[in-house]
Amino acid sequence: MTGHDHHISFDPERDRTLREHGAKYVRVSLIAGVVCLVLAGLVAFIGGGSTQADEVFNSHTSPSALVGVVELLAEAEHHDVESFEGQPVAEIAAAAEKTFGDELPPHWDEFLQSSTGSGWERFQASYLVGFLFVVSLSLGGLFFVLIQHVTRAGWSVVVRRIAEIMAAALAPLAVLSLPILIPLLLGSHALFEWNDPQLVQTDELIRHKRPYLNPGFFTIRSLIYFVVWAGLGSFLLSRSRAQDKTGDVRNTHSMQSIAPVGLLLFALSVNFFAFDYLMSLAPHWFSAIYGVYYFSGAVVGGLATMILASLWLQRKGVLGDEVTTEHYHDLGKLLFGFNFFWGYIAFSQYLLIWYANIPEETGWFLIRQENGWKVVSLIVLFGHLLIPFLGLISRQSRRNRVSLVFWSCWLLVMHWVDLYWNVLPQFSVNPWPGLVDVLATVGLCGVYIALVFRTASQGAWLPIRDPRLNESLAFHNV
């Protein structure tokens, strides 16, 4: 059987409806995204991030420069560092200035910046959350495409093109890593404290990890990750679109052949990407399953995006009756299953660290149970796992489109909150998202939407000559 044998009920010409408006969507999304990013930067620099005037010292959460000055101050006043716990940073700054006078201690500039709030540090942290969020959506799409080809699934053909477009967007998404990589190469340690040469000299563990955690190798690894992802995403979309034109089934065979190798490369690259961009924010902490944790959240985000995109395209008339309640039911089952899998990994990680009770492991969770972060931890637990579990457990909720829209939006928000909870405690004792956090993520989402529409405008939204298209059109859940 080849793609020529298919007689489908929809008119491929209706794709022109969206293609004609594609340039407008790209332009509006891109402009809105850039404006939001600029505003995020202005808010961060003018307001000093979200650091509050009454921020207090915490030896676990405060910046290393501040901890270093407090240690010197404690030594000069013959006190323990613990005696400064909970004191306002502004008071510590005044006490240090009074004690040392003109002989300011090392890292004074960084300490002063910490006491007033670093706008650059806050913007970078907020940008990182948004960057990890949009990258995760495309990684979820790439995983979906790979797993469909490995299993040679037929049911998903009518929704697979959306995931292919999301995966192909990983190529231009690599550019969004530059605001993180360039400052790192220039010596900034606003995000990654392991890039602070003075800290490397005094911290034996970080010095031991220096062959791996250094700006050059970090950048090389980042390049490798995006080359692998962009290569897989672009190849799968190009072969699928080539089949749209020729109906040659060899395109399907080539995608099925590359998929197993692609899954292996995907697993390794996503794992180390999570180690680099998330786990190394706290270079003393480690978790062997942290990569799986980020992966499972990425798949949840990717599936939620696919559901919303499919429904939006149907509403716009680009997709017709080809995507049925049966397809949404299966997407809903996957969303439910992978969200529960995320919860399983999150609980397993916490349980193992809690049971072992090793200080360098438990410290990561301790700072997420202090200064209001415990509330955010509970929001992640209930909002990301328990409430959606109850909401999506019934068959009816996974077949109802209004319900799927609600839970997809809900889980996208919770996925962002989860990433925020993973990143921001390293930089701020204030647990609540500020305007800079929202603007940074909205801005990056705007850029991401523009990239997706730019990629989508070059072809159809359906694999119109896929050899399994009839199977997908006739799909029905048992």
N, C-alpha and C positions, 0 to 999 in steps of 0.2 A: 504494500500500500504506500502511496506517496501522497504528498499534499494536494495533488491534482484531483484526487478522488473525493475531496470534501465538497459538499454543497451546504453552505451555511446560510442562515436566514438573515444575517445582518449585512448592511452595505458598508464596505470599508471606506467609502467616500465621506462618511460622516466624521471620520477623524479630522477632516479639514476644519470642522467647526472649532476644534481646540487649536489646531495648528495656526489658523488665521488669527487667533487671539493670543497665541503663544508668545509672540514678541512683546505684547503689552504686559502679560503676566510676568515675563522675565524682567522687563524694565521696572515695573512697579515694585516687585518683590526685592530686586537688587537695590533700588534707591531707598526703599523703606528699611532694608537691612543695614545699609551703610549709615544711614541717618541715626538709627538706633545705636549702632556701635560707637559712633562719634559722641552721641549724647551720654552713653555709658562712660566713656572716657572722661568727658567733662564733669559728670557727676562725681566720679571717683576722685579726680584730681582736685576739684574745688571743695568737695566735702570730706576729703581724706578717707574715702572708702566708707565703710559702715562702722568704723571704730567709734565707740561712744566716749564722751568726755569722762564718764564714770567707769571706764574699763578698769578691771582689777588685775593684779598680777596672779598668774597661775604657772607654776613651774612646768606643768605638762603642756599647756596650750600657748603660752606667750612665746614670741619670737626668740630665737637663740641669742640674738644680740642683747635683748632685754634681760634674759636669764643670766648672761655673762656679767652684765653690769650689776645686777642684784647680788651675784656671788661676791664681786669685789666690794660692794657696799657692806654686805654682811660681814666680810672679813675685817673691813676697816672699823666697823662698829662693834665687833666681837659678838655678833649675833649669828643664829642659824638662818639659812635661806628660808626655812619653813616659817620663820617669824614674819616674813613679808607676804605670805600667802593671803590673798584677799584684799590687800591694800590697793587703793587707787593708783594707777600708773602715774598720774600727774603728781601725786604726793611723793612717789619714789623718785621721779625726775627732779623735783625740788630738793629732796634730801641728798641726792647724789651730787647735784650742783653745789650745794652748801658744803658737803664733806670734802669734795675734791677741788673746788675752786677752779683756778686756772689749769691745774693738773688733771685734766679730764681723763677718764679711763679709756682703754681701748674700746672700739666700736661705739664711741659716744654719738657720732652722727646717726648711726643706725638705731641706737637706743632712743635718741630724740625723735627720730622718725616713727619709732614704734609707739612712743608715748603720745604722739599727736595723730597717728594713723597714717599709713602709707597708701596714698592714692594709687600709685603704680602697682604695688603688691595686690591691693584689693581688685583692681581692674584685671590684672593677670589671672587671679584666682577665679573671678567671675567669668572671664573669657574661657578659661580652661573647662569650667563646668559646661558652658554652652558648646564648646568644641567637642568634648566627649559625648555630649548628647546627640548632636547631628551626625557625628561619625558612627555612633552606635545604631542609628536608624538604618543607614546604608549597610552596615555590617549584618544587621538582621535580615535585610533584603538579600544580600549575597548568600548567607547561609540557607535561606529558603530556596533559592534557585539551585544551589549545589545539591541540597538534599533531595529535591524533586528529580534531578537527573540521576542521582545515585540509585534512587528507588524506582526510577522510570515510571513515575506517577503520571496518570492521565487526568485525574480529576482537576488538577490545579492549572491546566494550560491556560484557561481564560483569565486567570488572575496573575499568572507568572510574569507577564510582561511588565507589570508595575514593579515587581521586585527586581527584574532585570535592569530597569531604568534607575531605580534607587541604587543598585550595586554599581552601575557604570558611573554614577556621580562621585564615586570614591576617587576617581582620577583628579578632577578639579578640586575636590575637598582637601587634597594634599596641600594646596596653597594656603589654606586656613591654619596650617600648623606653623607657618612662618613667624607670626607674632609671638609664638612660644619659643621657637628654635633660635631665631636671630638674637634676642636678648640673652639667651643662654650661652650662645657662642661668644657674645661680647662680654661675658663675665658676670651677668646678673644672677643673683641667687634669690630673687624675690619669690620665685615659685619653689625651686629646688635648693634646699639649704646645703645639699652635698656639693654644690658648686662654689661654696664659700671657702677660699683657700685657707683662711685662718681657722675655720672650723675643722677642715681636713687635718691641719697640723695638730690640733688638740684632741680630736676624736679618733681613737684607734680603730673603732669599727668602721667608720666612714672611710678612713684611710685604707683599710683593708679592702673595701669595696670599690676603691678608686679605679682600678683597671676596667671595671664595668660601668660604674657611675661617673662618667666624665663627659663633657659637652660634645666632643668629637664623635665618640662611639655612640652616644645617645642619638645624635643627628643621623649617623649612618644607619642605625637600626630603624629610625623613623622612616628614612628613605626606603629601606627594604620593605617595611610593612606596607607602605602605600604603593610601591611598585608591584608587590604580590597582589594586593587587593584590586588595584586599578587594572592590572593585567587580566585577572580572572573576570572582573566585572565587564570590562570592555570586550573581551573575547566572547563571553557568553551572549552579550547583547548583539554583537556584530554577527555571530553565527545564526542567532535567532532571526535577525532581520534579513540576513541573506536568504534564509529559508522562505521568508515572506515573498521574496521576489522570484525564486526559482522552484520552490517546492521540493528541492533536493533533500532526500532523507539523510544523506551523508552528513548534513549539518547537525542533525539530531544525534547521530552516532558520535560525531566529534565532541559534542558537548557532554554526552554520557561518558566518553572515554576520559575526558579531562577532570570530570567531577570528583572521582575518588582521590586523586592526587591533590586537587584543589581543596578538598575538605581537610586533608592532612596539613597543607600549608596554612589554611585558614586557622586551624586549631592552634598551631604553634605561634603564628603571628599575633593573633588576638590575645593569647596568653601573655606573651612578652610585652605587647603594647600596654596591657593593663598593669603589668609590673612596672613599666617605665613611667607612664603618665599618671598613674594613681598611687601605686604602692610605694614608689620611691619618694613621694611627698613626705613620708615619714621613714627615712632611710634605716632606722633601727628596727622597724617592724617588718614582719614577713608573714605570709600565709600561702601555703602551697596551692590552695584552691581559689585564690583571688581572681585569677584569669577566668575561671569558669563562672565565677560570680558576675563579672562584668559581661561575659558572653551571654549568660541567661537573661540579664536585663536588656541587652541589646536586641535579642530575639523578640522579647516582649514588646519593646518599642517599635521594632520593624514590623511585626504583625499588626499592631494597633494602627500604624501608619498605612499599611496596605488596606486594611478594612476601611478606614476613613477615605482613602484615595479612591477606592473602588466605588463607594457610595457616592462620592462627589462627582466622579466621572459619569456615573449613571444619571445623576440629577442633571448634569450638563448635556446629556444626550450623546456623549462620546461612546459610552458603553450602553448596550441595550439589555435585552433579556438573556444574554449569554451567561451573565453572572447571576445565578439564582440563589434562592434561600439555602439550597443544598451546599453551595460553595461557601456562603457566609457561615453556615453551620460548622463546616470543617475548619474554617479560619478561626471561628470562635472556640472550637475545641483545642486547637493549637495554642491560642492565646491563653486559655485557661490552664492547659497543661504546662506550658513553659513558665507561666507566672508561678505556678505551684513549685516547679523545679527551681526557680529562683529562690523561693522561700526555703526550700530544702537545703540548698547550698548555703544560704545565709545563716540558717540555724546550725548547720553542721560546722561551719567556720566558727561561729560563736561558742558552740558547745565544746569543741576541742580546745579552744584557747582558754575558756573558763575552767575546764577540768584540769588542764596542765598548770594553769596559774603561774606562768613564767612572766616576770615583770615586763620584759621587753615586748612581750606579745599582748599582755593585758592592758598596757598603757594606751594602746590605740583605741580600745573600747572605753577606757576610763574617761578620756577627755570628751567622749560622746555621751557621757552620763553626768556631766557637770555644766554649770553656768547656763542652764536652760536647754542644753543639747539633748538632755534626756527626753524632753517633750518631742523634739524632732525624731529621736529614735523610736518613740512610741508611734508617731505619725507614720513612719516608714513601716513598722511592724503591722499596724492595723490597716493603714491605707494602701499599702502595696501588696499585702498578702491576705489578711483575714477577711476584710470587707469584700474585695473582689472575688475571693474564693466563694463566699456565700452568694454573691451576685451573679456569678457565671456558672455555678454548679448545676443549675437546672437546664434541661434541654431547651425549654422554651426561650429562656433568656439568650441562648446562643443562636437561636433562629429568628429572633425579633430584631429588626434592623435598628429601631430606635434604641433598644437596649444595647446593641453592639456599639452604636455611636457613643452612647454615654460611657460605657466601660472602656472603650478605646481611648477616649479623651481623658478619663480618670487615670488610666494606667500610664499614659504619656506624661501626665503631670507628676504622678508618683515616681516614675522612672527618673524624671528630672530632680525631684526632691531627694531621691536616693543618691544620685551623683553629687548633689549639693552637700548632702550629709557626709559623703566620703571625702570631699575636698576641703570644705570651708573650716571645719574645726581646727585644721592645722594653721589657720591664719587669723581667726577671730574668735573671741569668747562670746560675741553676740550671735545667737543662733538664728535670728530671723532674717530672711532674705530682704535685701534693700533694693532700691530702684536700680542701682548699677547691675545687680544680678539679673533682674528681669530684662532690662534693656540689652544686656550682653547676649542673653539667650535668644530673645526675640530678634535681635539683629542678625545673629548667626542663622537662625531659622529662616529669616527672609532671604539671606544669601543662598542657603541650601535649597529653598523652594525655587529660586531663580535658576540654580544649576540643574535641578531636576527637570524643570520645564524646558530648559535649553537642550537637554539631552533628549527629552520626549518629542520635541518638535521635529526630529529628524526621521520619524517613522511612525508606524501604526501603534496603537495601544493594545493590540491583540496579536498573538502569533497566528496569523490568519491561514497559514498553510502548514501548521504543525501536524505530523502524522497522527497524533493522539487528540486532535481537536474534537472530532466527533464523540470520542469517549468522554471528554470533558463536558461537551454540550448536553450529553445524555445522562450525566452523573446524577445519581440519587442515593442518599444515605439509606442504609438498611435499618 
